[in-house]
Amino acid sequence: MYVIMVYDVNVKRVNKVLKISRKYLNWTIRSVLEGFLTKESYESLKRELLKVIDEKEDSVYFYLIDTDRQPHKIVLGEVRTDFKFIG
């Protein structure tokens, strides 16, 4: 499956999250990584990240893209709803 990972974590943990994520995915822009993963690799990545992030403060979003289906979004930690728009 093709995975897009987007993260928003506390500055104290950002380097750890990036280091773990780069073992599995390609770093594309600031807080976004993507690439092909097996189900096993995807589960390993999630387990490693859960050991590092604070689920009450940090957010990691996964977009799973399968050619036969619509993408699924999985969120680890806080679901952000406090977006501010500039306009």
C-alpha positions in Angstrom: 0.0 0.0 0.0 1.1 3.6 -0.5 1.2 5.6 2.7 1.3 9.3 3.3 2.2 10.3 6.8 1.7 13.8 8.2 2.8 14.7 11.7 2.5 17.6 14.2 4.5 16.8 17.3 6.1 18.8 20.1 9.5 20.2 19.2 11.0 18.0 22.0 10.0 14.8 20.0 10.1 16.0 16.4 13.6 14.6 15.7 12.8 11.2 17.1 9.6 11.0 15.1 11.4 12.0 11.9 14.3 9.5 12.5 11.8 6.6 13.1 9.7 7.6 10.1 12.6 7.8 7.7 13.4 4.2 8.3 10.2 3.3 6.5 9.2 6.3 4.3 10.7 9.0 2.2 10.7 12.5 3.7 9.1 14.8 1.2 8.4 18.2 2.9 8.6 19.4 6.5 6.2 17.1 8.3 5.2 14.8 5.4 6.6 11.5 4.5 5.4 9.0 1.9 6.1 5.7 0.2 5.1 2.1 -0.3 4.9 -0.1 2.9 3.8 -3.7 3.5 1.1 -4.1 6.2 3.8 -5.5 8.5 6.1 -2.5 8.0 3.1 -0.1 8.5 2.2 -1.8 11.8 5.9 -1.7 12.9 6.1 2.1 12.1 2.9 2.8 14.2 4.3 0.7 17.1 7.6 2.6 17.1 5.8 6.0 16.9 3.5 5.2 19.8 6.5 4.7 22.0 7.7 8.2 21.3 4.7 10.5 20.9 2.5 12.0 23.6 -1.0 11.0 22.4 -2.5 13.9 24.4 -0.3 16.5 22.7 1.0 15.1 19.4 -0.8 14.0 16.2 0.3 11.6 13.4 -2.0 11.1 10.4 -1.7 8.2 8.0 -3.4 8.2 4.6 -3.5 4.7 3.2 -4.0 4.5 -0.5 -5.1 1.3 -2.1 -5.8 1.3 -5.9 -9.0 -0.7 -5.4 -10.5 1.5 -2.7 -10.9 5.0 -1.4 -8.0 6.1 0.9 -8.5 5.6 4.7 -7.2 8.1 7.2 -5.9 6.8 10.6 -5.0 9.3 13.3 -2.6 8.5 16.2 -3.1 10.9 19.1 -5.1 14.2 19.2 -7.5 15.0 16.3 -6.8 18.6 15.4 -9.9 20.8 15.1 -8.4 24.1 16.1 -7.2 25.2 12.6 -6.8 28.9 12.0 -7.3 30.3 8.5 -5.5 33.4 7.3 -7.6 35.5 5.0 
